[in-house]
Amino acid sequence: MKIQLIHGKFEAQEALELVSKLIHAKIKFHESRITNTCSEEDIKMRESKIKFLQKDLFEARTFISTQKIINLESEIFLNT
């Protein structure tokens, strides 16, 4: 199953807001799992994912700030 999450052209500010909110939602998901996780290995893995997401957000902000219009495409694939 495929879910078309984002598809279209956005002004830079709108694109930045949308990308930021999506990444922050994923970061908050991992943070909530850290507080509920007992395994130190799982905590370290989630902390690493958060760092990569923060890095990606910084790079996205840098790129988007140089543009006027951004084409965003995002799909979610559900597989078994």
Phi and psi restraints in degrees (value plus and minus 20) as a CYANA .aco file:
   2 LYS   PHI    -141.8  -101.8
   2 LYS   PSI     114.4   154.4
   3 ILE   PHI    -135.8   -95.8
   3 ILE   PSI     100.6   140.6
   4 GLN   PHI    -101.8   -61.8
   4 GLN   PSI      83.4   123.4
   5 LEU   PHI    -102.7   -62.7
   5 LEU   PSI     -67.7   -27.7
   6 ILE   PHI    -157.7  -117.7
   6 ILE   PSI     117.2   157.2
   7 HIS   PHI    -178.2  -138.2
   7 HIS   PSI      86.4   126.4
   8 GLY   PHI     137.5   177.5
   8 GLY   PSI     158.5   198.5
   9 LYS   PHI    -120.8   -80.8
   9 LYS   PSI     118.6   158.6
  10 PHE   PHI    -154.0  -114.0
  10 PHE   PSI     128.3   168.3
  11 GLU   PHI     -84.1   -44.1
  11 GLU   PSI     133.1   173.1
  12 ALA   PHI     -73.7   -33.7
  12 ALA   PSI     -63.7   -23.7
  13 GLN   PHI     -84.6   -44.6
  13 GLN   PSI     -61.2   -21.2
  14 GLU   PHI     -85.1   -45.1
  14 GLU   PSI     -62.9   -22.9
  15 ALA   PHI     -82.0   -42.0
  15 ALA   PSI     -63.5   -23.5
  16 LEU   PHI     -82.4   -42.4
  16 LEU   PSI     -63.3   -23.3
  17 GLU   PHI     -82.6   -42.6
  17 GLU   PSI     -64.5   -24.5
  18 LEU   PHI     -85.7   -45.7
  18 LEU   PSI     -68.0   -28.0
  19 VAL   PHI     -83.0   -43.0
  19 VAL   PSI     -63.4   -23.4
  20 SER   PHI     -80.7   -40.7
  20 SER   PSI     -65.1   -25.1
  21 LYS   PHI     -85.6   -45.6
  21 LYS   PSI     -58.6   -18.6
  22 LEU   PHI     -85.3   -45.3
  22 LEU   PSI     -65.3   -25.3
  23 ILE   PHI     -87.1   -47.1
  23 ILE   PSI     -60.6   -20.6
  24 HIS   PHI     -83.4   -43.4
  24 HIS   PSI     -56.0   -16.0
  25 ALA   PHI     -83.0   -43.0
  25 ALA   PSI     -61.3   -21.3
  26 LYS   PHI     -87.7   -47.7
  26 LYS   PSI     -59.1   -19.1
  27 ILE   PHI     -82.9   -42.9
  27 ILE   PSI     -65.5   -25.5
  28 LYS   PHI     -82.6   -42.6
  28 LYS   PSI     -55.7   -15.7
  29 PHE   PHI     -79.3   -39.3
  29 PHE   PSI     -68.7   -28.7
  30 HIS   PHI     -86.0   -46.0
  30 HIS   PSI     -59.0   -19.0
  31 GLU   PHI     -81.9   -41.9
  31 GLU   PSI     -60.7   -20.7
  32 SER   PHI     -87.1   -47.1
  32 SER   PSI     -53.6   -13.6
  33 ARG   PHI     -91.4   -51.4
  33 ARG   PSI     -52.5   -12.5
  34 ILE   PHI     -83.1   -43.1
  34 ILE   PSI     -62.7   -22.7
  35 THR   PHI     -89.0   -49.0
  35 THR   PSI     -41.1    -1.1
  36 ASN   PHI    -123.9   -83.9
  36 ASN   PSI     -15.5    24.5
  37 THR   PHI    -122.7   -82.7
  37 THR   PSI     118.9   158.9
  38 CYS   PHI    -115.2   -75.2
  38 CYS   PSI     -49.8    -9.8
  39 SER   PHI     -95.7   -55.7
  39 SER   PSI     104.7   144.7
  40 GLU   PHI     -84.4   -44.4
  40 GLU   PSI     -54.8   -14.8
  41 GLU   PHI     -82.6   -42.6
  41 GLU   PSI     -63.1   -23.1
  42 ASP   PHI     -86.2   -46.2
  42 ASP   PSI     -59.8   -19.8
  43 ILE   PHI     -81.2   -41.2
  43 ILE   PSI     -66.9   -26.9
  44 LYS   PHI     -82.5   -42.5
  44 LYS   PSI     -59.8   -19.8
  45 MET   PHI     -82.7   -42.7
  45 MET   PSI     -63.8   -23.8
  46 ARG   PHI     -89.0   -49.0
  46 ARG   PSI     -58.0   -18.0
  47 GLU   PHI     -82.0   -42.0
  47 GLU   PSI     -58.8   -18.8
  48 SER   PHI     -84.7   -44.7
  48 SER   PSI     -62.5   -22.5
  49 LYS   PHI     -82.7   -42.7
  49 LYS   PSI     -59.6   -19.6
  50 ILE   PHI     -82.3   -42.3
  50 ILE   PSI     -63.8   -23.8
  51 LYS   PHI     -80.9   -40.9
  51 LYS   PSI     -62.3   -22.3
  52 PHE   PHI     -85.1   -45.1
  52 PHE   PSI     -59.9   -19.9
  53 LEU   PHI     -84.0   -44.0
  53 LEU   PSI     -61.0   -21.0
  54 GLN   PHI     -83.7   -43.7
  54 GLN   PSI     -60.6   -20.6
  55 LYS   PHI     -83.9   -43.9
  55 LYS   PSI     -65.6   -25.6
  56 ASP   PHI     -81.4   -41.4
  56 ASP   PSI     -60.0   -20.0
  57 LEU   PHI     -84.3   -44.3
  57 LEU   PSI     -62.7   -22.7
  58 PHE   PHI     -79.2   -39.2
  58 PHE   PSI     -65.9   -25.9
  59 GLU   PHI     -85.6   -45.6
  59 GLU   PSI     -58.8   -18.8
  60 ALA   PHI     -84.6   -44.6
  60 ALA   PSI     -63.6   -23.6
  61 ARG   PHI     -80.3   -40.3
  61 ARG   PSI     -63.0   -23.0
  62 THR   PHI     -81.5   -41.5
  62 THR   PSI     -66.2   -26.2
  63 PHE   PHI     -86.4   -46.4
  63 PHE   PSI     -69.5   -29.5
  64 ILE   PHI     -81.9   -41.9
  64 ILE   PSI     -54.8   -14.8
  65 SER   PHI     -84.6   -44.6
  65 SER   PSI     -35.8     4.2
  66 THR   PHI    -116.6   -76.6
  66 THR   PSI     -18.8    21.2
  67 GLN   PHI    -135.0   -95.0
  67 GLN   PSI     140.6   180.6
  68 LYS   PHI    -120.4   -80.4
  68 LYS   PSI     -64.2   -24.2
  69 ILE   PHI    -144.9  -104.9
  69 ILE   PSI     117.6   157.6
  70 ILE   PHI    -144.8  -104.8
  70 ILE   PSI     113.8   153.8
  71 ASN   PHI    -113.9   -73.9
  71 ASN   PSI      98.3   138.3
  72 LEU   PHI    -130.3   -90.3
  72 LEU   PSI     114.7   154.7
  73 GLU   PHI    -153.0  -113.0
  73 GLU   PSI     109.0   149.0
  74 SER   PHI    -170.3  -130.3
  74 SER   PSI     109.1   149.1
  75 GLU   PHI    -149.9  -109.9
  75 GLU   PSI     129.7   169.7
  76 ILE   PHI    -135.6   -95.6
  76 ILE   PSI     108.0   148.0
  77 PHE   PHI    -127.8   -87.8
  77 PHE   PSI     106.4   146.4
  78 LEU   PHI    -123.7   -83.7
  78 LEU   PSI      98.7   138.7
  79 ASN   PHI    -147.9  -107.9
  79 ASN   PSI     141.3   181.3
